[in-house]
Amino acid sequence: MAGWLRPRSLAARTSLLLIVGLGIIESIGLTIHALDRIDFDRRMIQQESQNRVGMIYRSIVETPSEDREAELESLHLPPTFHATLTPGPEPDMVEQAVDGPPPMDRMDMRMERMNFGRPHDNMPPLPPHLRPRQMLFGAARPSPQRAVAFLLPDETRWLTIHYVVPAPNPFRSPTFPTAFALMTVAGSILIVWGVRRVIRPVGTLAAAAEALGRDVNAPPLPEDGPLEIARAGRAFNVMASRIRRFLTDRTLLLTAIGHDLRTPITRLKLRSEFIDDDELRAKFLMDLDELESMVAATLSFGRDTSRREPMGSLDLTALLQTILDEAAETHPDIAEAIGFADDPPAVTIHARPVALKRALNNLVQNAVNYGGGVRITLQPPYPGAAGEMLTTILIEDDGPGLPPEDLERMFEPFVRAETSRNRETGGTGLGLAIARNIIWGLGGDIRLGNRTPHGLRATVTLVC
């Protein structure tokens, strides 16, 4: 219920706000109309009651005295009216007469305001000699029961009429609720359609931003629609163009630096051959090899050529099995500690095969080198928060793990868990940085965490 009242999407929130506002405005409008209708119905009911009372009196007073009882019975009055002929007024009528002036709703029935004609009849006014000699009112106070007593012209009998005045009810007809429902439904449909149409470019902008994060050469965003949306589209395209230009300039710069560095490294290798001391020459060549390896790794990280690889359908289960088989062949002494933790499900994703293999292979090699083995768990696809299907890969080892404060720092370039500065044991410190760039480029994510009681776990989330 709370989620329905507080939706997460902008379109749903805006639509809900406008629909609630529409309902409030409609309720106010219908309330005003209902109050006006109540006042109108009250006047009509009073007028109809007065006309019927006048009709009853005229029918009786125009009838000879000896036939008035029969005439009264032949009137076929509605169930809400009851008339009697009595020698005198009822006691409560007298009390009302001496209590003071009658309320306004009964003052409307004063003799001088009654035409004593039948409804919709164009009858002449009642002659003065047939008018009642006295008129009393009863059943006061807020009650639907009303009563009026007339002293007939012969002053021998009283005509007492009891009747019910129904309370005005503007909702007795289905027009009100039907109109409210139809206006609400029609307004809600129009609001939802309009809001979705207006906010649709925002979703397009979000999709374009996500596509740019995966592929810097993604198509540009359309620059149409409302003024603000068009401006946002142009600003986004300018930003994307600047990013592409920056990456291109960075690649050219690193390529030039790499070319300039490799030339003196090659010359130093050639000159080292003239060193007579074999031990010194070997150390010198080892340093040059390390320097050349660092230059190559830096160029690889800076160029990020993985984004140029086309996307395609990939059997993730088979790829992981291939990586594990290659790791077992490279480390036959711990081959039994390399494999899947459980039988993996068949998972197919849309990715860059070569780049993803490079990233996952780096994680597996780290687990083998520092943890003495690796166990991989592949989870079946499941829906993500944005509605896309995701899969998770757990790469675990039984090594010493990492200090908690270093878990996120390991993804920074040139940061190594092994501090000996030995390239053979600690690498260049670019492997995890490259792996995260590749996985981020596929729309996924990677996290490191320590296991209990010891060991490290790399959690890789990928979009299917």
C-alpha positions in Angstrom: 0.0 0.0 0.0 2.8 2.4 0.9 4.6 1.6 -2.4 1.4 2.4 -4.3 1.0 5.8 -2.5 4.7 6.6 -3.0 5.7 5.3 -6.5 9.3 5.5 -7.5 9.0 6.7 -11.1 8.6 10.4 -11.9 5.7 9.7 -14.3 3.8 7.8 -11.6 4.4 10.4 -8.9 3.3 13.3 -11.2 0.3 11.4 -12.4 -0.8 10.5 -8.9 -0.4 14.1 -7.7 -2.4 15.5 -10.7 -5.1 12.8 -10.2 -5.5 13.6 -6.5 -5.7 17.3 -7.4 -8.3 16.5 -10.0 -10.3 14.5 -7.5 -10.2 17.3 -4.9 -11.3 19.9 -7.5 -14.1 17.7 -8.7 -15.2 17.0 -5.2 -15.4 20.8 -4.4 -17.3 21.4 -7.7 -19.8 18.6 -7.1 -20.3 19.8 -3.5 -21.1 23.3 -4.6 -23.4 21.9 -7.2 -25.0 19.6 -4.6 -25.6 22.5 -2.2 -27.2 24.5 -5.0 -29.3 21.5 -6.0 -30.4 21.0 -2.4 -31.6 24.6 -2.1 -33.5 24.3 -5.4 -35.1 21.0 -4.5 -36.1 22.4 -1.1 -37.9 25.3 -2.8 -39.6 23.0 -5.3 -40.7 20.6 -2.6 -42.2 23.4 -0.6 -44.0 24.8 -3.6 -45.3 21.4 -4.5 -46.6 20.9 -0.9 -48.2 24.3 -0.9 -49.9 23.7 -4.2 -51.2 20.3 -3.0 -52.5 21.7 0.3 -54.2 24.5 -1.6 -55.8 22.0 -3.9 -57.1 19.9 -1.0 -58.6 23.0 0.7 -60.2 24.2 -2.5 -61.7 20.8 -3.3 -63.3 20.7 0.2 -64.4 24.3 0.5 -66.1 24.2 -3.0 -68.1 21.1 -2.0 -71.4 21.5 -0.1 -71.0 20.9 3.6 -72.9 17.7 3.7 -70.7 16.1 0.9 -67.3 17.2 2.2 -66.6 13.8 4.0 -67.2 11.9 0.8 -65.2 14.4 -1.2 -62.3 14.0 1.2 -62.3 10.3 0.8 -62.5 10.5 -3.0 -59.4 12.7 -3.3 -57.0 9.7 -3.4 -54.3 11.5 -1.5 -50.7 10.2 -1.8 -49.3 8.3 1.2 -47.5 11.4 2.4 -50.7 13.4 2.8 -53.5 12.9 5.3 -56.5 15.2 5.7 -59.4 15.2 8.3 -62.4 17.3 9.1 -62.8 18.0 12.8 -65.0 20.3 14.9 -61.9 22.0 16.3 -58.2 22.2 15.8 -55.9 19.6 17.3 -54.2 20.6 20.6 -50.7 20.9 19.2 -52.0 23.2 16.5 -53.3 25.6 19.2 -50.0 25.4 21.1 -48.2 26.3 18.0 -50.5 29.2 17.4 -49.9 30.7 20.8 -46.2 30.0 20.8 -45.4 32.9 18.6 -44.9 33.5 14.9 -44.3 30.3 12.9 -40.9 29.6 11.4 -40.0 30.8 7.9 -40.7 27.5 6.3 -44.3 27.7 7.5 -44.6 31.4 6.9 -44.4 30.5 3.2 -47.8 28.9 3.6 -49.5 32.0 4.8 -53.0 32.5 3.5 -52.1 35.6 1.4 -49.4 33.6 -0.5 -51.5 30.6 -1.3 -53.5 30.6 -4.6 -55.4 27.5 -3.5 -55.3 26.2 -7.0 -54.4 22.8 -8.4 -50.8 22.4 -9.7 -50.4 23.4 -13.3 -54.0 24.8 -13.4 -54.8 28.3 -14.6 -57.7 28.6 -12.1 -58.9 32.0 -11.0 -58.1 33.1 -7.4 -60.3 31.8 -4.6 -63.1 34.2 -3.9 -62.8 36.0 -0.6 -65.9 34.4 0.9 -64.3 30.9 0.5 -61.0 31.8 2.1 -60.3 30.2 5.5 -61.2 32.3 8.5 -58.1 31.1 10.4 -55.0 29.1 9.6 -52.8 27.3 12.2 -49.5 25.4 11.9 -48.2 22.4 13.7 -45.3 19.9 13.7 -42.7 22.5 14.0 -39.0 22.0 14.5 -36.7 20.0 12.3 -39.0 17.1 11.3 -40.3 16.0 8.0 -43.8 15.9 9.4 -45.8 19.1 8.7 -49.4 20.1 9.6 -51.7 22.9 8.7 -55.3 23.5 9.9 -57.9 25.7 8.2 -61.1 27.1 9.8 -63.6 26.7 7.0 -65.7 29.7 6.0 -68.8 28.4 7.8 -66.7 28.3 11.0 -68.1 24.9 12.0 -65.3 22.6 11.0 -61.5 22.6 10.8 -59.7 21.0 7.8 -56.4 19.6 9.2 -53.8 18.4 6.7 -50.8 16.3 7.8 -48.1 15.8 5.2 -44.4 14.8 5.0 -41.8 17.1 3.4 -39.0 14.8 2.2 -35.4 16.1 2.7 -33.7 17.1 -0.5 -31.3 14.5 -1.7 -29.2 15.5 -4.7 -27.7 12.0 -4.8 -31.0 10.1 -5.2 -30.2 10.0 -8.9 -27.1 8.1 -10.2 -26.1 11.2 -12.2 -23.9 12.5 -9.5 -21.7 9.4 -8.8 -21.8 8.5 -12.5 -20.6 12.0 -13.5 -17.9 11.9 -10.8 -16.6 8.5 -11.9 -16.7 9.4 -15.6 -14.8 12.7 -15.1 -12.3 11.0 -12.8 -11.6 8.1 -15.2 -11.4 10.3 -18.3 -9.3 12.9 -16.5 -7.0 10.2 -15.1 -6.5 8.6 -18.5 -5.7 12.0 -20.0 -3.3 12.8 -17.2 -1.4 9.5 -17.4 -1.2 9.8 -21.2 0.0 13.4 -21.0 2.5 12.9 -18.2 4.0 9.8 -19.9 4.3 11.7 -23.2 6.0 14.7 -21.5 8.4 12.7 -19.3 9.3 10.1 -22.0 12.3 12.1 -23.1 13.7 11.9 -19.6 13.7 8.1 -19.9 15.3 8.4 -23.3 18.0 10.6 -21.7 18.6 8.0 -19.0 18.9 5.2 -21.6 21.3 7.3 -23.6 23.5 8.0 -20.5 23.5 4.2 -19.7 24.4 3.4 -23.3 27.2 6.0 -23.2 28.6 4.4 -20.1 28.8 1.1 -22.0 29.9 2.4 -25.3 31.5 5.8 -25.7 30.6 5.7 -29.4 26.9 5.2 -28.8 24.5 7.1 -31.2 23.8 10.7 -30.2 20.6 11.7 -28.4 17.8 13.2 -30.5 17.6 17.0 -30.0 13.9 17.4 -30.4 10.9 17.8 -28.1 10.1 20.7 -25.7 12.7 23.5 -25.3 14.1 22.2 -22.1 14.4 18.6 -23.3 16.0 19.7 -26.6 18.5 21.8 -24.6 19.3 18.8 -22.4 19.8 16.6 -25.5 22.2 19.1 -27.0 24.1 19.4 -23.7 24.3 15.6 -23.4 25.6 15.2 -27.0 28.2 18.0 -26.4 29.3 16.2 -23.3 29.5 12.8 -25.1 31.5 14.5 -27.9 34.0 15.9 -25.4 34.4 12.6 -23.7 35.1 10.9 -27.0 37.6 13.6 -27.9 39.3 13.3 -24.5 39.6 9.5 -24.8 41.0 9.9 -28.3 43.5 12.5 -27.2 44.5 10.3 -24.3 45.0 7.3 -26.5 47.1 9.3 -28.9 49.2 10.7 -26.1 49.8 7.3 -24.5 50.6 5.8 -27.9 53.2 8.5 -28.5 54.7 8.1 -25.0 54.8 4.4 -25.4 56.6 4.7 -28.8 59.0 7.2 -27.4 59.8 5.1 -24.4 60.2 1.8 -26.3 62.9 3.3 -28.4 65.4 4.1 -25.6 64.4 0.8 -23.8 65.4 -1.1 -27.0 68.7 0.9 -27.2 69.5 0.2 -23.5 68.9 -3.5 -24.1 71.3 -3.5 -27.0 73.9 -1.6 -25.0 73.5 -4.0 -22.1 74.9 -6.7 -24.2 78.3 -5.0 -24.0 78.3 -5.3 -20.2 81.0 -7.9 -19.3 79.6 -8.7 -15.9 77.0 -11.4 -16.5 75.3 -10.9 -13.2 75.1 -7.1 -13.7 73.9 -7.6 -17.3 71.1 -10.0 -16.1 69.9 -7.6 -13.5 70.0 -4.7 -16.0 68.0 -6.7 -18.5 65.5 -7.7 -15.9 64.9 -4.1 -14.9 64.4 -3.2 -18.6 62.0 -6.0 -19.1 60.0 -4.8 -16.0 60.0 -1.3 -17.4 58.8 -2.5 -20.8 56.1 -4.6 -19.2 54.9 -1.6 -17.1 54.8 0.6 -20.3 52.8 -2.0 -22.1 50.3 -2.4 -19.2 49.9 1.4 -18.9 49.2 1.6 -22.7 46.7 -1.2 -22.4 44.9 0.5 -19.5 45.0 3.9 -21.2 43.7 2.8 -24.6 40.9 0.6 -23.2 40.5 -1.2 -26.6 38.0 -3.5 -25.1 35.2 -1.0 -25.8 35.9 -1.3 -29.5 35.0 -5.0 -29.5 31.5 -5.6 -30.8 28.8 -6.9 -28.5 27.4 -10.4 -29.1 25.7 -13.3 -27.5 27.9 -15.2 -25.1 27.6 -18.5 -23.3 28.8 -17.4 -19.9 28.8 -20.9 -18.4 31.1 -22.2 -21.2 33.4 -19.1 -20.9 33.9 -19.7 -17.1 34.6 -23.4 -17.8 37.2 -22.4 -20.3 38.9 -20.0 -17.9 38.9 -22.7 -15.1 40.4 -25.3 -17.5 43.2 -23.0 -18.5 43.9 -22.1 -14.9 44.1 -25.8 -14.0 46.4 -26.5 -16.9 48.7 -23.6 -15.8 48.7 -24.8 -12.1 48.5 -28.6 -12.2 49.7 -28.9 -8.6 46.4 -27.3 -7.4 44.1 -28.3 -10.2 41.7 -30.0 -7.7 41.2 -26.7 -6.0 40.1 -25.0 -9.2 36.5 -25.4 -10.4 32.8 -24.6 -9.9 31.5 -24.7 -6.4 28.2 -26.2 -7.7 26.8 -27.3 -11.0 26.4 -24.1 -12.9 23.2 -23.1 -14.7 23.2 -22.4 -18.4 23.4 -18.6 -18.7 23.6 -16.6 -21.9 24.4 -12.9 -21.8 25.1 -10.1 -24.3 28.7 -9.0 -23.9 32.2 -8.6 -25.5 33.6 -12.1 -25.3 37.4 -11.3 -25.4 37.2 -8.3 -23.0 35.0 -10.2 -20.5 37.3 -13.2 -20.6 40.2 -10.9 -19.9 38.5 -9.4 -16.8 37.3 -12.7 -15.4 40.6 -14.4 -16.1 42.4 -11.7 -14.1 40.1 -12.4 -11.1 40.6 -16.1 -11.4 44.4 -15.8 -11.6 44.5 -13.5 -8.6 42.5 -16.1 -6.6 44.9 -18.9 -7.7 48.0 -16.9 -7.1 47.1 -15.5 -3.6 44.5 -18.0 -2.4 45.9 -21.3 -3.6 42.7 -22.2 -5.6 39.4 -20.8 -6.8 35.7 -21.8 -6.6 33.2 -20.1 -8.9 29.4 -19.9 -8.3 27.2 -18.8 -11.1 23.7 -17.7 -10.2 20.7 -18.0 -12.5 19.4 -14.8 -14.1 17.1 -12.6 -11.9 15.3 -9.3 -12.4 17.1 -6.1 -11.3 15.8 -2.9 -9.9 15.4 -1.3 -13.3 13.6 -4.3 -14.7 16.6 -5.8 -16.6 17.8 -9.4 -16.1 21.0 -9.8 -14.2 23.4 -12.6 -13.3 26.0 -12.8 -10.5 29.4 -14.6 -10.5 31.0 -15.3 -7.1 34.8 -15.9 -7.4 36.1 -17.2 -4.0 39.4 -18.3 -2.6 40.8 -19.5 0.7 43.7 -17.0 1.0 44.4 -14.5 3.7 42.0 -11.9 2.3 42.5 -8.1 2.4 42.2 -5.4 5.1 38.7 -3.9 4.9 40.1 -0.4 4.2 41.9 -1.8 1.1 39.0 -3.6 -0.6 37.9 -0.6 -2.7 41.4 0.8 -3.1 42.5 -2.4 -4.9 40.6 -1.1 -8.0 42.8 2.0 -8.2 45.5 1.9 -10.9 49.0 0.8 -9.7 47.7 -0.3 -6.3 48.9 -3.8 -5.3 48.1 -6.0 -2.3 51.6 -7.5 -2.6 54.0 -4.7 -1.5 57.3 -6.3 -2.6 57.3 -4.4 -5.9 58.3 -7.7 -7.5 56.5 -7.9 -10.9 56.6 -11.6 -10.8 54.6 -11.8 -7.5 52.7 -8.6 -7.4 52.1 -7.6 -11.0 51.8 -4.0 -12.1 48.7 -3.1 -10.1 46.5 -2.5 -13.2 44.7 -5.9 -13.4 41.7 -5.1 -11.2 41.5 -1.5 -12.6 41.3 -2.9 -16.1 38.8 -5.6 -15.0 36.5 -3.1 -13.4 36.6 -0.8 -16.5 35.6 -3.8 -18.7 32.8 -4.8 -16.4 31.6 -1.3 -16.0 31.6 -1.0 -19.8 29.2 -3.9 -20.0 26.8 -2.2 -17.6 27.8 -4.5 -14.7 29.6 -4.0 -11.4 32.3 -5.7 -9.3 32.9 -5.8 -5.6 35.5 -7.3 -3.3 34.7 -8.7 0.2 36.3 -10.9 2.8 35.0 -14.3 3.6 34.6 -15.9 7.0 36.8 -17.2 8.5 39.3 -16.3 5.8 39.5 -15.8 2.1 38.4 -13.3 -0.5 35.3 -13.1 -2.6 34.9 -11.1 -5.9 31.3 -10.5 -6.8 30.7 -9.7 -10.4 27.2 -8.6 -11.6 26.5 -8.6 -15.3 23.5 -7.7 -17.5 22.1 -10.6 -19.4 
